[in-house]
Every structure is written in structure tokens, then in C-alpha cells.
Amino acid sequence: MPAIVKEGVVQAFEIVRQEEIAAPIDIVFETILEQMGPLNSTPEKPMPMVLEAWPGGRWYRDLGNDTGHFWGHVQAIKSPLLLEISGPLFMSTPAVSNVQYRLTEVDGLTHMRFIHRAMGWIGESDRGVESGWGQLIDRIQAAAAERAANRAER
């Protein structure tokens, strides 16, 4: 059977969000690691992940019994300023993503720049990811602000 050649199937997308979070930078960074890791969830259910927070560390979903889904590797980490992950993420196609959280603190507020860039064979179902990232970022904002308020009360 001859090979099927398709042209123009490689696509790319970019999602960029800039957020201001009412919490110190160290709290925001810790919260990102938690919300992307053991506290990760979808609106429908918890979806805990493992995030090994060191260069080359894996980000994956462990389903037990040697099953799961690899999402990426930590490409760069500079606590509390940067977390960068590269890999296929949720896509089970020949595609690669780069996700970056860049943090700066000004007067007790943390400015977060979130970027997700992807390219490859990106299916229709993989293109609507902006709402999922938005939900994650909303959880990060709320949890970090609550954590900062609890720290201030002590």
C-alpha cells in the first residue's frame, strides 16, 4: 500500500495571558506547582498530575498499574521566576508544546505571563484549550490569594 502524503497539515497556535495575582511571588510559584500537579482538576473531576520540579523532570498523569499519560518535561525552572515545560501535553498526535509561566513581583503583587505555543498535527479537539488554561489560571489566582491572606493573618 503506498504512503499517503498530506500537505498543509502542520498547524500552530499561541495562547498568551497576562495576569495580576494578589500574592507574593513565592506563594504564586508554589501554587502553580500544586495546581499543575497534585491539585490539578477539570471542571468535571480531579485530575491529579505528577510534576517533578527540576530540570528534565517529568509532568505526567499517573493512573496506576504502570499506566498514564506523559505530558512533558521541565525544560527550565528558576524558582520563583520561571517554569517552562515542553512536550506533547494532552495531544496524542505528532505535536509539541512549550508552556511558560514567567513571574515578577511589584509591591506585593505578582505579575504572571502565561504562554502556550504548540505546533504539529493539531486536531480540532486540541485547538480549544484556551478555556482549560483559563480555568487553571483562575484556580492559581484564587488559591494563591487565599494562601497570601492566610499568611497575613498569622
ZIZIMO-V437866 format. One record per pair of residues at least 12 apart in sequence whose C-alpha atoms are under 8 Angstrom apart, sorted by the first residue. I is the first residue (numbers start at 0). J is the second residue. D is the distance in whole Angstrom. If there is no record, write none. Layout:
BEGIN
{{I/J/D} {I/J/D}}
END
This chain:
BEGIN
{{8/119/8} {8/120/6} {9/118/7} {9/119/5} {9/120/5} {9/121/7} {10/118/5} {10/119/5} {10/120/6} {10/121/6} {11/116/7} {11/117/5} {11/118/4} {11/119/7} {11/121/8} {12/116/6} {12/117/5} {12/118/7} {12/126/8} {13/114/7} {13/115/6} {13/116/4} {13/117/7} {14/113/8} {14/114/6} {14/115/5} {14/116/6} {14/129/7} {15/112/7} {15/113/6} {15/114/5} {15/115/7} {16/112/6} {16/113/5} {16/114/7} {17/110/7} {17/111/6} {17/112/5} {17/113/6} {18/110/6} {18/111/5} {18/112/6} {19/108/7} {19/109/6} {19/110/5} {19/111/6} {20/108/6} {20/109/5} {20/110/6} {20/111/7} {20/140/6} {20/143/8} {20/144/7} {21/107/7} {21/108/5} {21/109/7} {21/140/8} {21/143/8} {21/144/5} {21/147/8} {22/107/6} {22/108/5} {22/109/6} {22/143/6} {22/144/5} {22/146/8} {22/147/5} {23/104/7} {23/107/5} {23/108/6} {23/109/6} {23/147/7} {24/79/6} {24/80/8} {24/102/7} {24/103/7} {24/104/6} {24/107/8} {24/108/7} {24/109/5} {25/78/8} {25/79/6} {26/143/6} {26/146/7} {26/147/7} {27/109/7} {27/139/7} {27/140/8} {27/143/5} {28/78/7} {28/79/5} {28/80/8} {28/102/8} {29/79/8} {30/139/6} {30/142/7} {30/143/6} {31/139/6} {32/50/7} {32/52/8} {34/135/7} {34/138/7} {34/139/6} {35/47/8} {35/48/7} {35/50/7} {35/135/8} {36/48/4} {36/49/5} {36/50/5} {36/58/8} {37/49/6} {39/135/8} {41/131/8} {46/60/8} {47/60/7} {48/60/5} {48/61/7} {49/61/7} {51/73/8} {52/73/7} {52/76/7} {53/73/7} {53/75/8} {53/76/6} {54/72/8} {54/73/5} {54/74/6} {54/75/6} {54/76/6} {55/72/5} {55/73/5} {55/74/6} {55/75/8} {56/72/5} {56/73/5} {57/69/8} {57/70/8} {57/71/6} {57/72/5} {57/73/6} {58/70/6} {58/71/5} {58/72/6} {58/73/7} {59/71/7} {69/87/8} {69/88/7} {70/86/6} {70/87/6} {70/88/4} {70/89/6} {71/84/6} {71/85/5} {71/86/4} {71/87/6} {71/88/6} {72/84/5} {72/85/6} {72/86/6} {73/85/7} {79/102/7} {80/100/8} {80/101/6} {80/102/5} {80/103/7} {81/99/7} {81/100/6} {81/101/5} {81/102/6} {82/99/6} {82/100/5} {82/101/7} {83/97/7} {83/98/6} {83/99/4} {83/100/6} {84/96/8} {84/97/6} {84/98/5} {84/99/7} {85/97/4} {85/98/6} {89/125/8} {90/121/8} {90/125/7} {92/119/8} {92/120/6} {92/121/7} {92/122/8} {93/119/6} {93/120/6} {93/121/8} {94/117/7} {94/118/6} {94/119/4} {94/120/6} {94/121/7} {95/117/6} {95/118/6} {95/119/6} {96/115/7} {96/116/6} {96/117/4} {96/118/7} {97/114/8} {97/115/6} {97/116/5} {97/117/6} {98/113/7} {98/114/6} {98/115/4} {98/116/7} {99/112/8} {99/113/6} {99/114/5} {99/115/7} {100/112/6} {100/113/5} {100/114/7} {101/113/7}}
END
